[in-house]
């Protein structure tokens, strides 16, 4: 066996130990399944309907969807920290009230 092949095998075995898997085990694909994508889309549509007419909540939803940080969101939309935090709290309460916990953390 060539030296580079030995190194590659050793690296693979080390990675498996870190993951807690065996070299012959397949690691699950982290991409969502088609079913999970449909569920996520439907949940997002329900959340958007919940906040229809609340432009500030809509802005924060869009920012969350884009993966923006709170600082990026506040800068983009000109929100104060208090405005942002108050809107998130209002959103969290509304979601809990209807049984959704998507934004409750």
C-alpha positions in Angstrom: 0.0 0.0 0.0 1.4 3.4 -0.9 2.2 5.9 1.8 -0.5 8.4 0.7 -3.1 5.6 0.7 -2.1 4.7 4.3 -2.4 8.3 5.3 -5.8 8.6 3.7 -7.0 5.4 5.4 -5.7 6.6 8.7 -7.4 10.0 8.2 -10.7 8.3 7.4 -10.5 6.1 10.4 -9.8 9.1 12.6 -12.8 10.9 11.2 -15.0 7.9 11.9 -13.8 7.8 15.5 -14.6 11.5 15.9 -18.1 10.9 14.4 -18.6 7.8 16.4 -19.1 5.7 13.3 -17.4 2.7 11.7 -15.6 3.1 8.4 -18.1 0.9 6.6 -21.1 2.9 7.9 -22.7 5.5 5.7 -23.3 8.9 7.3 -26.8 10.3 6.7 -27.1 12.9 4.1 -27.6 16.3 5.9 -29.8 17.6 3.1 -33.5 17.6 3.9 -35.7 15.0 2.2 -38.3 16.1 -0.3 -41.0 15.4 2.4 -39.2 17.5 4.9 -38.9 20.3 2.4 -42.7 20.3 1.8 -43.4 20.3 5.5 -41.0 23.2 6.1 -42.6 25.2 3.2 -46.1 24.6 4.6 -44.9 25.6 8.1 -43.3 28.8 6.7 -46.5 29.7 4.8 -48.6 29.2 8.0 -46.2 31.4 9.9 -46.3 34.1 7.2 -50.1 34.1 7.3 -50.0 34.4 11.1 -48.1 37.7 10.7 -49.9 39.2 7.7 -50.2 42.9 8.3 -47.3 43.0 10.7 -44.6 44.4 8.5 -42.0 44.4 11.2 -42.6 40.7 11.9 -42.5 40.0 8.1 -39.1 41.8 7.9 -37.7 39.6 10.7 -39.2 36.5 9.2 -37.5 37.3 5.9 -34.2 38.0 7.7 -34.4 34.7 9.6 -35.1 32.9 6.3 -32.0 34.5 4.8 -29.9 33.5 7.8 -29.1 37.0 8.9 -28.0 37.7 12.4 -30.0 40.1 14.7 -27.4 42.8 14.1 -27.6 42.4 10.3 -31.4 42.5 10.5 -31.5 45.6 12.6 -29.0 47.4 10.4 -30.8 46.4 7.2 -34.2 47.5 8.4 -33.2 50.3 10.7 -34.6 48.7 13.8 -33.4 49.5 17.3 -32.4 46.7 19.6 -35.7 47.3 21.6 -37.8 47.2 18.5 -36.2 44.0 17.3 -36.4 42.3 20.7 -40.0 43.4 21.2 -41.0 42.1 17.8 -39.3 38.8 18.4 -41.1 38.5 21.7 -44.5 39.3 20.1 -43.7 36.7 17.4 -42.7 34.1 20.0 -45.9 34.6 22.0 -48.1 34.4 18.9 -46.4 31.2 17.7 -46.8 29.6 21.2 -50.4 30.7 21.3 -51.2 28.8 18.0 -49.0 25.8 18.9 -46.0 26.5 16.7 -42.5 26.5 18.4 -40.4 27.3 15.3 -39.2 30.7 16.5 -39.6 30.1 20.3 -35.9 29.8 21.0 
